Amino acid sequence: MTSAIDAVNKQAVAAAFSRAATSYDTAAVLQREVGERLLGMGLSHPGQQVLDAGCGTGYFSRRWRELGKQVSALDLAPGMLAFARQQQAADRYLLGDIEHIPLPTASVDICFSSLVVQWCSDLPLALAELYRVTRPGGLILFSTLAQGALHELGDAWQQVDGERHVNDFLPPANIAAACHPYRHQLTADWQTLSYPDVMTLMRSLKGIGATHLHQGREAGLLSASGLPHCRLLILAGTGSFLSVIIWFME
């Protein structure tokens, strides 16, 4: 059982999200809802140093700062990081990859990463990096998409040109396996968003930069309509750990 998805073209991912920086917050309805839920899971933690890993526009970096935290905002996309800086969302800004976080070991109290690690090539490596930079007694909060997300869109594409054009997200079992070295708990939720047609959904995805997926995807024009519901499987994992033990808990 592998824990890595098909090869991720990270340069293309970074470019896509950079292009979407100015439109992201108005289109990212799901991201805000999931992120707020995730943030709420860490409100009781007293730690002051927060890493927003995959900060995007800095929306949640700013939310953490409003709670009195010192925030380091990390993102792979230069355009997103520049936008976050313009918004004065964080205390410092780091251009980099969650799989190779440019921070010293045990340097933050809380790692927060909402709907980001699905873009990683190696989930166990990403989790190990989040663990590495978090202090003993700290907290790790993450959420990710799992296999089955956007399957209605994939079905619609397949009717047009025989290709699915949708991310190969990891199965829940693989995500659980990546967490297996640590004490953990994962919660799974089905989230349903309604759209009048496929093109409205596609415009929403373009608005958040999620149109480039993995290497090997063929480009195409989707003109079909009639996708009333797009069901997204969200796996929300939260965690605190003491010493060398990570505890992912609800």
C-alpha positions as CSV (number, residue, x, y, z in Angstrom):
1,M,0.0,0.0,0.0
2,T,1.5,3.3,-1.1
3,S,1.0,6.6,0.7
4,A,2.2,8.8,-2.1
5,I,-0.2,10.0,-4.9
6,D,0.8,10.2,-8.5
7,A,3.8,12.6,-9.1
8,V,2.9,16.1,-8.2
9,N,4.2,18.8,-10.5
10,K,4.9,21.3,-7.7
11,Q,6.0,24.1,-10.0
12,A,2.7,23.9,-11.8
13,V,0.8,23.8,-8.6
14,A,2.7,26.8,-7.2
15,A,2.0,28.7,-10.5
16,A,-1.7,27.9,-10.5
17,F,-2.2,29.0,-6.9
18,S,-0.1,32.1,-7.5
19,R,-2.4,33.1,-10.3
20,A,-5.4,32.6,-8.1
21,A,-4.2,34.7,-5.1
22,T,-6.4,37.7,-5.7
23,S,-9.6,35.6,-6.3
24,Y,-9.0,32.8,-3.8
25,D,-10.8,34.2,-0.7
26,T,-14.0,34.9,-2.5
27,A,-14.1,31.4,-4.0
28,A,-12.8,29.4,-1.1
29,V,-16.1,28.7,0.7
30,L,-15.2,25.1,1.6
31,Q,-11.7,26.0,2.6
32,R,-12.9,28.6,5.1
33,E,-15.5,26.3,6.6
34,V,-13.1,23.4,7.1
35,G,-10.3,25.8,8.3
36,E,-12.5,27.4,10.9
37,R,-13.5,24.0,12.2
38,L,-9.8,23.0,12.4
39,L,-8.8,26.2,14.0
40,G,-11.5,25.7,16.7
41,M,-9.9,22.4,17.7
42,G,-6.7,24.2,18.7
43,L,-8.2,27.2,20.6
44,S,-7.4,25.8,24.1
45,H,-3.7,25.3,23.4
46,P,-1.6,27.9,25.2
47,G,1.3,27.8,22.7
48,Q,2.2,31.1,21.1
49,Q,4.3,30.2,18.0
50,V,2.1,29.0,15.1
51,L,3.2,27.7,11.7
52,D,0.5,28.1,9.1
53,A,1.8,25.4,6.6
54,G,0.3,26.2,3.2
55,C,-0.9,29.6,4.3
56,G,-2.4,30.6,0.9
57,T,-3.6,34.2,1.1
58,G,-2.9,34.2,4.8
59,Y,-6.6,34.1,5.8
60,F,-6.0,31.7,8.7
61,S,-2.6,33.2,9.5
62,R,-4.6,36.4,10.2
63,R,-7.1,34.5,12.3
64,W,-4.4,33.1,14.5
65,R,-2.8,36.5,14.9
66,E,-6.2,37.8,16.0
67,L,-6.0,35.2,18.8
68,G,-2.7,36.7,20.0
69,K,-0.4,34.2,18.4
70,Q,3.0,34.8,16.7
71,V,2.5,33.4,13.2
72,S,5.0,32.1,10.6
73,A,3.3,31.8,7.2
74,L,4.7,29.1,4.8
75,D,3.6,28.6,1.2
76,L,5.0,27.0,-2.0
77,A,3.4,29.7,-4.2
78,P,5.3,33.0,-4.4
79,G,2.1,34.8,-5.5
80,M,0.1,33.5,-2.5
81,L,2.9,34.5,-0.1
82,A,3.2,37.9,-1.6
83,F,-0.5,38.4,-1.2
84,A,-0.4,37.3,2.4
85,R,2.5,39.8,3.0
86,Q,0.5,42.6,1.5
87,Q,-2.4,41.8,3.8
88,Q,0.1,41.8,6.8
89,A,-1.4,38.4,7.7
90,A,1.6,37.0,9.6
91,D,4.7,37.9,11.6
92,R,7.1,36.3,9.1
93,Y,6.8,34.7,5.7
94,L,8.5,31.6,4.4
95,L,8.7,30.4,0.8
96,G,9.0,26.7,0.9
97,D,7.6,23.1,0.8
98,I,5.8,21.3,3.7
99,E,8.0,18.3,2.8
100,H,11.1,20.4,3.5
101,I,10.1,23.1,6.0
102,P,12.7,25.8,6.3
103,L,12.5,26.0,10.2
104,P,14.7,24.6,13.0
105,T,13.6,21.5,14.8
106,A,11.2,22.1,17.8
107,S,10.6,25.8,16.9
108,V,6.8,26.1,16.9
109,D,4.0,25.3,19.3
110,I,1.2,24.7,16.8
111,C,1.3,23.5,13.3
112,F,-1.8,24.3,11.3
113,S,-2.3,23.0,7.8
114,S,-5.8,23.0,6.3
115,L,-6.5,21.3,2.9
116,V,-2.9,21.5,1.9
117,V,-1.2,18.1,2.3
118,Q,-3.1,16.6,-0.6
119,W,-0.6,18.5,-2.8
120,C,2.3,16.7,-1.2
121,S,4.1,13.8,-3.0
122,D,4.9,12.0,0.3
123,L,2.4,12.4,3.1
124,P,4.5,10.5,5.7
125,L,7.4,12.9,5.0
126,A,5.1,15.9,5.3
127,L,3.8,14.7,8.7
128,A,7.3,13.9,9.8
129,E,8.3,17.5,9.0
130,L,5.4,18.9,10.9
131,Y,6.4,16.8,13.8
132,R,10.0,17.8,13.5
133,V,9.4,21.5,13.8
134,T,6.8,21.2,16.6
135,R,7.9,21.4,20.2
136,P,7.2,18.6,22.7
137,G,3.8,19.3,24.1
138,G,2.8,21.1,21.0
139,L,-0.2,20.6,18.6
140,I,-0.5,19.5,15.0
141,L,-3.8,20.3,13.2
142,F,-4.3,19.2,9.6
143,S,-7.1,18.4,7.2
144,T,-6.9,16.9,3.7
145,L,-9.0,15.6,0.9
146,A,-9.4,11.9,0.3
147,Q,-10.3,9.5,-2.5
148,G,-13.8,10.1,-3.7
149,A,-13.6,13.9,-3.6
150,L,-15.0,15.5,-6.7
151,H,-16.0,12.1,-8.2
152,E,-19.1,13.7,-9.8
153,L,-16.8,16.0,-11.7
154,G,-14.6,13.2,-12.8
155,D,-17.7,11.3,-14.0
156,A,-18.8,14.3,-16.0
157,W,-15.4,14.7,-17.6
158,Q,-15.3,11.0,-18.5
159,Q,-18.6,11.4,-20.5
160,V,-17.0,14.2,-22.5
161,D,-13.6,12.8,-23.5
162,G,-13.1,9.5,-21.7
163,E,-10.7,11.1,-19.2
164,R,-11.5,11.9,-15.5
165,H,-9.3,15.1,-15.1
166,V,-9.6,14.9,-11.3
167,N,-6.9,14.5,-8.6
168,D,-6.1,11.0,-7.5
169,F,-6.5,11.7,-3.8
170,L,-5.2,9.2,-1.3
171,P,-7.7,6.6,0.1
172,P,-8.6,7.1,3.7
173,A,-6.7,3.9,4.6
174,N,-3.5,5.3,3.2
175,I,-3.9,8.5,5.2
176,A,-4.5,6.5,8.3
177,A,-1.4,4.4,7.5
178,A,0.7,7.6,7.2
179,C,-0.5,8.5,10.8
180,H,0.1,5.0,12.1
181,P,3.5,5.7,13.6
182,Y,1.9,8.2,15.9
183,R,-1.0,8.0,18.4
184,H,-3.8,9.5,16.4
185,Q,-7.5,9.8,15.6
186,L,-9.0,10.8,12.2
187,T,-12.5,12.0,11.7
188,A,-14.2,11.7,8.3
189,D,-16.9,14.0,7.1
190,W,-18.9,14.2,3.8
191,Q,-19.4,17.8,2.7
192,T,-21.8,18.6,-0.1
193,L,-21.7,21.8,-2.1
194,S,-24.4,22.5,-4.7
195,Y,-23.7,24.0,-8.1
196,P,-26.3,24.8,-10.9
197,D,-24.0,23.3,-13.6
198,V,-20.5,21.9,-14.2
199,M,-19.1,25.2,-15.5
200,T,-20.0,27.0,-12.3
201,L,-18.1,24.4,-10.4
202,M,-15.1,24.7,-12.8
203,R,-15.1,28.5,-12.3
204,S,-15.0,28.0,-8.5
205,L,-12.1,25.5,-8.8
206,K,-10.2,28.0,-11.1
207,G,-10.9,30.7,-8.5
208,I,-9.0,28.8,-5.9
209,G,-6.2,27.6,-8.2
210,A,-7.2,23.9,-8.1
211,T,-7.3,23.4,-11.8
212,H,-3.8,21.9,-12.2
213,L,-3.6,18.6,-10.5
214,H,-1.0,15.9,-11.1
215,Q,1.4,15.1,-13.9
216,G,-0.1,13.2,-16.7
217,R,-3.5,15.0,-16.7
218,E,-4.6,16.0,-20.1
219,A,-6.1,19.4,-20.7
220,G,-9.5,19.7,-22.3
221,L,-12.7,21.8,-22.6
222,L,-15.7,20.7,-20.5
223,S,-19.0,22.1,-21.9
224,A,-21.4,19.7,-20.2
225,S,-23.8,20.8,-17.6
226,G,-25.9,19.3,-14.9
227,L,-23.6,18.6,-11.9
228,P,-26.0,19.7,-9.1
229,H,-23.9,18.4,-6.2
230,C,-20.2,18.0,-5.7
231,R,-19.5,15.9,-2.7
232,L,-16.1,16.3,-1.0
233,L,-14.7,13.9,1.5
234,I,-12.8,15.7,4.1
235,L,-10.6,14.0,6.6
236,A,-9.9,16.3,9.5
237,G,-7.0,15.3,11.7
238,T,-6.0,17.2,14.8
239,G,-3.2,16.3,17.1
240,S,-1.1,17.2,20.1
241,F,1.9,15.3,21.2
242,L,4.1,15.1,24.3
243,S,7.8,14.4,23.8
244,V,8.2,11.8,20.9
245,I,4.5,10.9,20.8
246,I,2.1,12.7,18.4
247,W,-1.6,12.5,19.4
248,F,-4.1,13.2,16.6
249,M,-7.4,13.8,18.3
250,E,-10.8,15.4,17.7
